[in-house]
């Protein structure tokens, strides 16, 4: 593996850790803290071209801005974690992940 691939693997591991901590701390966070942490995940994903993760974070941010319902957060976080490991980083992959979240939330 090349240096760039190793660096991307480290970033992906850090994103997974962030998402795991966010899911764990969710019951203890207020809306502002949650929004800030999700925004950080989105920014990191964007910086490293992880479009599906970026779009999932953006979707969660949007859902949080229009709803007080925290029950939707875990499906987004779980799907974001899955998307971190995805080799595809195109718009179609992002749409597939967003559809998966929609299916989990609304059947």
Backbone torsions as a table, in degrees:
resi	resn	phi	psi	omega
1	UNK	NA	144.6	179.1
2	UNK	-84.0	171.3	-179.8
3	UNK	-61.3	-42.3	-179.4
4	UNK	-62.5	-40.3	179.5
5	UNK	-66.8	-41.4	177.0
6	UNK	-61.9	-42.0	179.9
7	UNK	-64.4	-41.7	179.3
8	UNK	-65.7	-38.1	177.2
9	UNK	-62.7	-37.8	177.6
10	UNK	-66.5	-41.7	177.9
11	UNK	-62.7	-43.7	179.1
12	UNK	-62.4	-40.7	177.9
13	UNK	-63.7	-41.1	178.4
14	UNK	-64.8	-39.4	177.5
15	UNK	-64.4	-43.4	177.4
16	UNK	-59.4	-43.2	178.1
17	UNK	-61.6	-44.4	179.0
18	UNK	-59.9	-45.3	-178.9
19	UNK	-64.9	-41.8	178.4
20	UNK	-62.0	-44.6	179.0
21	UNK	-65.0	-41.1	178.6
22	UNK	-60.3	-45.2	178.7
23	UNK	-63.4	-39.7	-179.7
24	UNK	-67.6	-41.1	-176.8
25	UNK	-85.2	-5.4	-175.4
26	UNK	-48.7	-45.1	-178.9
27	UNK	-64.6	-17.3	-175.8
28	UNK	-104.5	5.0	-175.9
29	UNK	-105.4	146.8	171.2
30	UNK	-91.0	173.3	-176.9
31	UNK	-58.8	-39.5	-179.8
32	UNK	-65.4	-45.4	179.0
33	UNK	-62.0	-43.5	179.5
34	UNK	-61.6	-47.8	179.9
35	UNK	-59.7	-41.2	179.2
36	UNK	-63.0	-44.9	-178.9
37	UNK	-66.9	-40.4	177.5
38	UNK	-64.4	-39.5	177.7
39	UNK	-62.7	-37.8	177.2
40	UNK	-63.5	-42.5	176.7
41	UNK	-60.8	-45.0	179.6
42	UNK	-60.3	-43.4	-179.1
43	UNK	-64.4	-42.5	179.1
44	UNK	-65.0	-45.8	179.4
45	UNK	-59.6	-42.8	179.3
46	UNK	-63.6	-43.3	-177.9
47	UNK	-61.3	-27.9	-176.6
48	UNK	-110.2	14.1	173.7
49	UNK	70.8	25.9	178.6
50	UNK	-93.0	72.7	-171.7
51	UNK	-56.5	-44.3	179.1
52	UNK	-59.9	-40.5	178.9
53	UNK	-67.3	-42.4	178.1
54	UNK	-59.1	-45.5	-178.3
55	UNK	-68.8	-36.3	175.7
56	UNK	-64.5	-42.6	177.7
57	UNK	-63.6	-41.4	178.0
58	UNK	-63.3	-41.4	177.7
59	UNK	-62.4	-41.6	177.9
60	UNK	-66.1	-42.3	177.3
61	UNK	-58.0	-43.4	179.7
62	UNK	-64.3	-44.4	179.5
63	UNK	-63.3	-39.3	179.8
64	UNK	-66.9	-32.5	-178.1
65	UNK	-73.4	-19.6	-177.6
66	UNK	-110.9	0.2	-175.9
67	UNK	-148.2	149.9	175.1
68	UNK	-95.1	-0.4	-172.7
69	UNK	-77.1	112.5	-179.9
70	UNK	-85.0	-7.4	-179.4
71	UNK	-64.5	-23.5	-178.9
72	UNK	-80.0	-12.5	-173.3
73	UNK	-68.0	-47.2	-176.6
74	UNK	-60.1	-43.4	176.2
75	UNK	-59.5	-37.7	176.3
76	UNK	-64.2	-47.5	-177.8
77	UNK	-63.4	-43.0	179.4
78	UNK	-63.3	-40.3	179.4
79	UNK	-71.1	-36.2	175.5
80	UNK	-60.3	-43.0	-179.7
81	UNK	-62.1	-41.8	176.4
82	UNK	-62.1	-41.5	-177.7
83	UNK	-66.4	-28.0	177.8
84	UNK	-57.7	-38.6	-178.1
85	UNK	-83.2	-3.0	-177.7
86	UNK	-71.7	134.9	177.2
87	UNK	-75.6	-30.2	179.7
88	UNK	-82.0	135.0	179.9
89	UNK	-128.0	27.2	-177.6
90	UNK	-94.8	174.5	-177.9
91	UNK	-63.3	-36.1	179.7
92	UNK	-63.8	-39.5	177.4
93	UNK	-64.8	-41.9	178.5
94	UNK	-60.7	-43.7	179.8
95	UNK	-64.3	-36.2	177.5
96	UNK	-63.7	-43.4	178.6
97	UNK	-66.2	-41.1	177.5
98	UNK	-63.5	-38.3	177.1
99	UNK	-65.0	-37.3	178.4
100	UNK	-63.6	-41.4	177.5
101	UNK	-63.7	-45.6	179.5
102	UNK	-58.2	-43.0	178.7
103	UNK	-62.5	-42.5	-179.8
104	UNK	-66.6	-36.3	-176.8
105	UNK	-79.5	-39.6	-169.8
106	UNK	-120.2	-1.8	176.7
107	UNK	73.9	NA	NA
